[in-house]
Amino acid sequence: MAEDLNGSAVPKKNGRTKQQTKVIFDTKARHEFLTGFEKRNKLKKQKAKEKQQKFVDEIRRDRNRQRRQRISKAVQMVVAEIEEQDVPDEPTKPM
């Protein structure tokens, strides 16, 4: 082994050098990664709200359709009752 200036032993490299990997710290990428959790949670909540709103709208449309059908049936029944009565087309004149 070789010695350095202080006299301590330094291992030989045998002509080979190891390549050191450099870690590059990208603050922008870190920020995007950390804020991504919040964004994904917000997106998940937004999708859940949209799904719930679609469900509520579907129920509302169904109730409106049923109400219109009930009204239509009621009108048809009233019209049928009026037609069943003998209502003369021309009023008769008393003699």
DSSP file (Angstrom, degrees, kcal/mol; ACC not computed):
  #  RESIDUE AA STRUCTURE BP1 BP2  ACC     N-H-->O    O-->H-N    N-H-->O    O-->H-N    TCO  KAPPA ALPHA  PHI   PSI    X-CA   Y-CA   Z-CA
    1    1 A M              0   0    0      0, 0.0     2,-0.2     0, 0.0     8,-0.0   0.000 360.0 360.0 360.0 150.6    0.0    0.0    0.0
    2    2 A A  E     -A   10   0A   0      8,-1.6     8,-3.3     1,-0.0     2,-0.4  -0.510 360.0-128.7 -91.3 163.3    1.0    3.5   -0.7
    3    3 A E  E     -A    9   0A   0      6,-0.2     6,-0.2    -2,-0.2     2,-0.1  -0.877  12.7-144.5-114.0 145.9    1.3    6.3    1.9
    4    4 A D    >   -     0   0    0      4,-2.0     3,-1.2    -2,-0.4     6,-0.0  -0.229  45.6 -78.4 -92.7-169.3   -0.3    9.7    1.8
    5    5 A L  T 3  S+     0   0    0      1,-0.3    -1,-0.0     2,-0.1    -2,-0.0   0.801 130.3  51.8 -64.1 -30.2    1.3   12.9    3.2
    6    6 A N  T 3  S-     0   0    0      2,-0.1    -1,-0.3     1,-0.0     3,-0.1   0.587 117.2-110.5 -83.6  -9.6    0.3   12.1    6.8
    7    7 A G  S <  S+     0   0    0     -3,-1.2     2,-0.2     1,-0.3    -2,-0.1   0.516  72.3 135.8  94.3   5.7    1.8    8.7    6.6
    8    8 A S        -     0   0    0      1,-0.1    -4,-2.0    -5,-0.0    -1,-0.3  -0.549  61.9 -97.8 -86.9 156.7   -1.4    6.7    6.6
    9    9 A A  E     -A    3   0A   0     -6,-0.2    -6,-0.2    -2,-0.2    -1,-0.1  -0.500  34.4-167.0 -76.7 136.6   -1.9    3.7    4.3
   10   10 A V  E     -A    2   0A   0     -8,-3.3    -8,-1.6    -2,-0.2    -1,-0.0  -0.993  24.4-120.0-122.2 125.7   -3.9    4.3    1.1
   11   11 A P        -     0   0    0      0, 0.0     2,-0.1     0, 0.0    -8,-0.0  -0.335  28.8-112.9 -66.9 147.4   -5.1    1.3   -0.9
   12   12 A K        -     0   0    0      1,-0.1     0, 0.0     2,-0.0     0, 0.0  -0.454  12.8-146.1 -76.0 153.2   -3.9    0.9   -4.5
   13   13 A K    >   -     0   0    0     -2,-0.1     3,-1.9     4,-0.0    -1,-0.1   0.533  22.2-137.7 -97.7  -8.9   -6.4    1.3   -7.3
   14   14 A N  T 3   -     0   0    0      1,-0.3     3,-0.1     3,-0.0    -2,-0.0   0.776  64.6 -66.1  55.9  28.6   -4.8   -1.2   -9.6
   15   15 A G  T 3  S+     0   0    0      1,-0.2     2,-0.4     0, 0.0    -1,-0.3   0.361 111.9 111.9  80.2  -6.7   -5.4    1.1  -12.5
   16   16 A R    <   -     0   0    0     -3,-1.9     2,-0.4     2,-0.0    -1,-0.2  -0.834  47.6-164.9-102.2 137.0   -9.2    0.7  -12.3
   17   17 A T        -     0   0    0     -2,-0.4     2,-0.3    -3,-0.1    -4,-0.0  -0.966  17.3-130.4-119.1 137.2  -11.4    3.6  -11.2
   18   18 A K        -     0   0    0     -2,-0.4     2,-0.5     1,-0.0    -2,-0.0  -0.647  22.4-124.2 -83.4 138.8  -15.0    3.2  -10.1
   19   19 A Q        -     0   0    0     -2,-0.3     2,-0.4     1,-0.0    -1,-0.0  -0.706  23.4-140.3 -82.7 128.3  -17.4    5.5  -11.7
   20   20 A Q        -     0   0    0     -2,-0.5     2,-0.5     1,-0.0    -1,-0.0  -0.724   9.8-133.4 -89.3 135.6  -19.3    7.4   -9.2
   21   21 A T        -     0   0    0     -2,-0.4     2,-0.5     2,-0.0    -1,-0.0  -0.748  18.3-143.9 -88.3 132.5  -23.0    7.9   -9.8
   22   22 A K        -     0   0    0     -2,-0.5     2,-0.7     2,-0.0    -1,-0.0  -0.817   3.8-143.6 -98.4 132.2  -24.1   11.5   -9.2
   23   23 A V        -     0   0    0     -2,-0.5     2,-0.6     2,-0.0    -2,-0.0  -0.846  11.8-158.0 -96.0 120.3  -27.5   12.1   -7.7
   24   24 A I        -     0   0    0     -2,-0.7     2,-0.8     2,-0.0    -2,-0.0  -0.887   7.5-148.0-101.6 120.2  -29.1   15.2   -9.2
   25   25 A F        -     0   0    0     -2,-0.6     2,-0.8     4,-0.0     3,-0.1  -0.787  10.6-165.5 -92.5 112.3  -31.7   16.6   -6.9
   26   26 A D     >  -     0   0    0     -2,-0.8     4,-2.2     1,-0.2     5,-0.2  -0.862   7.0-168.7-102.1 108.2  -34.5   18.2   -9.0
   27   27 A T  H  > S+     0   0    0     -2,-0.8     4,-2.5     1,-0.2     5,-0.2   0.837  86.9  55.4 -66.6 -32.3  -36.6   20.4   -6.8
   28   28 A K  H  > S+     0   0    0      2,-0.2     4,-2.3     1,-0.2    -1,-0.2   0.925 109.5  45.7 -66.6 -44.3  -39.3   20.8   -9.4
   29   29 A A  H  > S+     0   0    0      2,-0.2     4,-2.3     1,-0.2    -2,-0.2   0.891 112.9  51.2 -65.8 -39.1  -39.7   17.0   -9.8
   30   30 A R  H  X S+     0   0    0     -4,-2.2     4,-2.7     2,-0.2     5,-0.2   0.927 110.3  48.7 -62.6 -45.4  -39.8   16.6   -6.1
   31   31 A H  H  X S+     0   0    0     -4,-2.5     4,-2.7     1,-0.2     5,-0.2   0.910 111.3  49.9 -61.7 -42.4  -42.5   19.2   -5.7
   32   32 A E  H  X S+     0   0    0     -4,-2.3     4,-1.1     2,-0.2    -1,-0.2   0.897 111.9  48.6 -63.9 -40.7  -44.5   17.6   -8.5
   33   33 A F  H  X S+     0   0    0     -4,-2.3     4,-0.7     2,-0.2    -2,-0.2   0.933 114.7  44.1 -64.9 -46.2  -44.2   14.2   -6.8
   34   34 A L  H >X S+     0   0    0     -4,-2.7     3,-0.6     1,-0.2     4,-0.6   0.883 116.2  45.3 -70.0 -38.7  -45.3   15.6   -3.4
   35   35 A T  H 3X S+     0   0    0     -4,-2.7     4,-2.1    -5,-0.2    -1,-0.2   0.663  96.6  77.6 -79.0 -14.2  -48.1   17.7   -4.7
   36   36 A G  H 3X S+     0   0    0     -4,-1.1     4,-2.8    -5,-0.2    -1,-0.2   0.843  87.1  58.9 -62.5 -33.1  -49.3   14.8   -6.9
   37   37 A F  H <X S+     0   0    0     -4,-0.7     4,-2.3    -3,-0.6    -1,-0.2   0.941 107.9  44.9 -60.4 -47.3  -50.8   13.1   -3.8
   38   38 A E  H  X S+     0   0    0     -4,-0.6     4,-2.6     1,-0.2    -2,-0.2   0.908 113.1  50.9 -63.9 -42.2  -53.0   16.1   -3.2
   39   39 A K  H  X S+     0   0    0     -4,-2.1     4,-2.5     1,-0.2    -1,-0.2   0.917 110.8  48.3 -62.7 -43.1  -54.0   16.4   -6.8
   40   40 A R  H  X S+     0   0    0     -4,-2.8     4,-2.5     1,-0.2    -1,-0.2   0.898 111.6  49.8 -66.3 -38.8  -54.9   12.7   -7.0
   41   41 A N  H  X S+     0   0    0     -4,-2.3     4,-2.3    -5,-0.2    -2,-0.2   0.916 111.6  48.4 -65.3 -41.7  -57.0   13.0   -3.9
   42   42 A K  H  X S+     0   0    0     -4,-2.6     4,-2.6     2,-0.2    -2,-0.2   0.915 111.9  49.9 -62.5 -42.3  -58.8   16.0   -5.2
   43   43 A L  H  X S+     0   0    0     -4,-2.5     4,-2.5     2,-0.2    -2,-0.2   0.903 110.1  50.4 -62.9 -41.4  -59.4   14.3   -8.5
   44   44 A K  H  X S+     0   0    0     -4,-2.5     4,-2.0     1,-0.2    -1,-0.2   0.911 112.1  46.9 -63.8 -42.6  -60.8   11.2   -6.7
   45   45 A K  H  X S+     0   0    0     -4,-2.3     4,-2.4     2,-0.2    -2,-0.2   0.897 111.3  52.1 -65.4 -39.8  -63.2   13.4   -4.7
   46   46 A Q  H  X S+     0   0    0     -4,-2.6     4,-2.4     1,-0.2    -2,-0.2   0.915 109.6  48.8 -63.9 -42.9  -64.3   15.3   -7.8
   47   47 A K  H  X S+     0   0    0     -4,-2.5     4,-2.4     1,-0.2    -1,-0.2   0.892 110.5  51.4 -63.9 -38.8  -65.1   12.1   -9.6
   48   48 A A  H  X S+     0   0    0     -4,-2.0     4,-2.4     2,-0.2    -2,-0.2   0.910 110.2  49.0 -64.6 -41.5  -67.0   10.8   -6.6
   49   49 A K  H  X S+     0   0    0     -4,-2.4     4,-2.6     2,-0.2    -2,-0.2   0.909 111.4  49.4 -63.6 -41.7  -69.1   14.0   -6.5
   50   50 A E  H  X S+     0   0    0     -4,-2.4     4,-2.4     2,-0.2    -2,-0.2   0.905 111.2  49.5 -63.8 -41.0  -69.8   13.8  -10.2
   51   51 A K  H  X S+     0   0    0     -4,-2.4     4,-2.0     2,-0.2    -2,-0.2   0.917 112.4  47.5 -63.8 -43.2  -70.9   10.2   -9.9
   52   52 A Q  H  X S+     0   0    0     -4,-2.4     4,-2.5     1,-0.2    -2,-0.2   0.899 111.2  51.3 -64.5 -40.7  -73.2   11.1   -7.0
   53   53 A Q  H  X S+     0   0    0     -4,-2.6     4,-2.7     2,-0.2    -2,-0.2   0.894 108.9  50.9 -64.7 -39.8  -74.6   14.1   -8.9
   54   54 A K  H  X S+     0   0    0     -4,-2.4     4,-2.4     2,-0.2    -1,-0.2   0.906 110.6  49.9 -62.2 -40.7  -75.3   11.8  -11.9
   55   55 A F  H  X S+     0   0    0     -4,-2.0     4,-2.2     2,-0.2    -2,-0.2   0.926 111.9  47.0 -63.2 -45.2  -77.1    9.4   -9.6
   56   56 A V  H  X S+     0   0    0     -4,-2.5     4,-2.5     1,-0.2    -2,-0.2   0.910 112.5  50.2 -63.2 -42.9  -79.2   12.2   -8.1
   57   57 A D  H  X S+     0   0    0     -4,-2.7     4,-2.7     1,-0.2    -1,-0.2   0.891 109.3  51.7 -62.8 -39.1  -80.0   13.6  -11.6
   58   58 A E  H  X S+     0   0    0     -4,-2.4     4,-2.3     2,-0.2    -1,-0.2   0.914 110.7  47.5 -65.0 -42.2  -81.1   10.1  -12.7
   59   59 A I  H  X S+     0   0    0     -4,-2.2     4,-2.5     2,-0.2    -2,-0.2   0.914 112.1  50.7 -63.1 -42.5  -83.4    9.7   -9.7
   60   60 A R  H  X S+     0   0    0     -4,-2.5     4,-2.4     1,-0.2    -2,-0.2   0.923 110.9  48.1 -62.1 -44.9  -84.8   13.1  -10.3
   61   61 A R  H  X S+     0   0    0     -4,-2.7     4,-2.4     1,-0.2    -1,-0.2   0.905 111.4  51.0 -62.4 -40.8  -85.5   12.4  -14.0
   62   62 A D  H  X S+     0   0    0     -4,-2.3     4,-2.4     2,-0.2    -2,-0.2   0.918 110.6  48.1 -63.9 -43.6  -87.1    9.1  -13.1
   63   63 A R  H  X S+     0   0    0     -4,-2.5     4,-2.5     2,-0.2    -2,-0.2   0.910 112.0  49.7 -62.9 -42.2  -89.4   10.7  -10.6
   64   64 A N  H  X S+     0   0    0     -4,-2.4     4,-2.5     2,-0.2    -2,-0.2   0.908 110.7  49.9 -62.9 -41.3  -90.4   13.4  -13.1
   65   65 A R  H  X S+     0   0    0     -4,-2.4     4,-2.1     2,-0.2    -2,-0.2   0.917 111.9  47.6 -64.1 -43.3  -91.1   10.8  -15.7
   66   66 A Q  H  X S+     0   0    0     -4,-2.4     4,-2.4     2,-0.2    -2,-0.2   0.897 111.2  51.3 -64.2 -40.3  -93.3    8.8  -13.3
   67   67 A R  H  X S+     0   0    0     -4,-2.5     4,-2.5     1,-0.2    -2,-0.2   0.921 109.6  49.6 -63.4 -43.5  -95.1   12.0  -12.2
   68   68 A R  H  X S+     0   0    0     -4,-2.5     4,-2.5     1,-0.2    -1,-0.2   0.886 110.5  51.0 -62.7 -37.7  -95.8   12.9  -15.9
   69   69 A Q  H  X S+     0   0    0     -4,-2.1     4,-2.5     2,-0.2    -1,-0.2   0.913 109.9  49.2 -66.3 -41.3  -97.2    9.4  -16.5
   70   70 A R  H  X S+     0   0    0     -4,-2.4     4,-2.4     2,-0.2    -2,-0.2   0.920 112.9  47.6 -62.5 -43.1  -99.5    9.6  -13.4
   71   71 A I  H  X S+     0   0    0     -4,-2.5     4,-2.5     2,-0.2    -2,-0.2   0.914 111.3  51.1 -64.0 -42.4 -100.8   13.0  -14.6
   72   72 A S  H  X S+     0   0    0     -4,-2.5     4,-2.3     1,-0.2    -2,-0.2   0.914 111.0  47.9 -62.5 -43.0 -101.3   11.7  -18.1
   73   73 A K  H  X S+     0   0    0     -4,-2.5     4,-2.3     2,-0.2    -1,-0.2   0.904 111.1  51.3 -64.2 -40.6 -103.2    8.7  -16.8
   74   74 A A  H  X S+     0   0    0     -4,-2.4     4,-2.2     1,-0.2    -2,-0.2   0.914 110.2  48.8 -63.2 -42.4 -105.4   10.9  -14.6
   75   75 A V  H  X S+     0   0    0     -4,-2.5     4,-2.5     1,-0.2    -1,-0.2   0.911 110.7  50.7 -63.6 -42.1 -106.2   13.2  -17.6
   76   76 A Q  H  X S+     0   0    0     -4,-2.3     4,-2.5     1,-0.2    -1,-0.2   0.887 109.6  51.0 -63.6 -38.6 -107.1   10.1  -19.7
   77   77 A M  H  X S+     0   0    0     -4,-2.3     4,-2.3     2,-0.2    -1,-0.2   0.915 110.9  47.9 -65.2 -41.6 -109.4    8.9  -16.9
   78   78 A V  H  X S+     0   0    0     -4,-2.2     4,-2.2     2,-0.2    -2,-0.2   0.915 112.5  49.0 -64.8 -42.4 -111.2   12.2  -16.7
   79   79 A V  H  X S+     0   0    0     -4,-2.5     4,-2.3     1,-0.2    -1,-0.2   0.908 110.7  50.8 -63.7 -40.9 -111.6   12.4  -20.4
   80   80 A A  H  X S+     0   0    0     -4,-2.5     4,-1.8     1,-0.2    -2,-0.2   0.903 109.6  50.3 -64.2 -40.5 -113.0    8.9  -20.5
   81   81 A E  H  X S+     0   0    0     -4,-2.3     4,-1.4     1,-0.2    -1,-0.2   0.903 110.6  49.4 -63.6 -40.7 -115.5    9.7  -17.7
   82   82 A I  H  < S+     0   0    0     -4,-2.2    -1,-0.2     1,-0.2    -2,-0.2   0.899 111.1  49.5 -65.5 -39.7 -116.6   12.8  -19.6
   83   83 A E  H  < S+     0   0    0     -4,-2.3    -1,-0.2     1,-0.2    -2,-0.2   0.832 105.9  57.4 -69.6 -30.4 -117.0   10.8  -22.8
   84   84 A E  H  < S+     0   0    0     -4,-1.8    -1,-0.2    -5,-0.2    -2,-0.2   0.837  90.5  85.9 -69.3 -32.0 -119.1    8.1  -21.0
   85   85 A Q  S  < S-     0   0    0     -4,-1.4     2,-1.6    -3,-0.2     0, 0.0  -0.402  92.0-114.9 -67.5 145.6 -121.6   10.7  -19.9
   86   86 A D        +     0   0    0     -2,-0.1    -1,-0.1     2,-0.0    -2,-0.1  -0.648  45.9 169.1 -84.1  90.2 -124.3   11.3  -22.4
   87   87 A V        -     0   0    0     -2,-1.6     2,-0.0    -4,-0.2    -2,-0.0  -0.908  32.3-129.6-102.6 116.5 -123.6   14.9  -23.2
   88   88 A P        -     0   0    0      0, 0.0     4,-0.0     0, 0.0    -2,-0.0  -0.351   4.6-138.0 -66.5 145.6 -125.7   15.9  -26.2
   89   89 A D  S    S+     0   0    0      1,-0.2    -2,-0.0     2,-0.0     0, 0.0   0.897  92.3  36.2 -69.3 -39.9 -123.8   17.6  -28.9
   90   90 A E  S    S-     0   0    0     -3,-0.0    -1,-0.2     0, 0.0     2,-0.1  -0.940  91.6-117.6-115.2 134.5 -126.5   20.2  -29.5
   91   91 A P        -     0   0    0      0, 0.0     2,-0.3     0, 0.0    -2,-0.0  -0.447  32.1-122.8 -66.9 141.7 -128.5   21.6  -26.6
   92   92 A T        -     0   0    0     -2,-0.1     0, 0.0     1,-0.0     0, 0.0  -0.622  17.9-130.9 -86.6 144.7 -132.2   20.9  -26.9
   93   93 A K        -     0   0    0     -2,-0.3     2,-0.1     2,-0.0    -1,-0.0  -0.781  20.7-120.8 -95.2 133.7 -134.7   23.6  -27.0
   94   94 A P              0   0    0      0, 0.0    -1,-0.0     0, 0.0     0, 0.0  -0.474 360.0 360.0 -69.0 145.3 -137.6   23.4  -24.7
   95   95 A M              0   0    0     -2,-0.1    -2,-0.0     0, 0.0     0, 0.0   0.441 360.0 360.0 -92.8 360.0 -140.9   23.5  -26.5
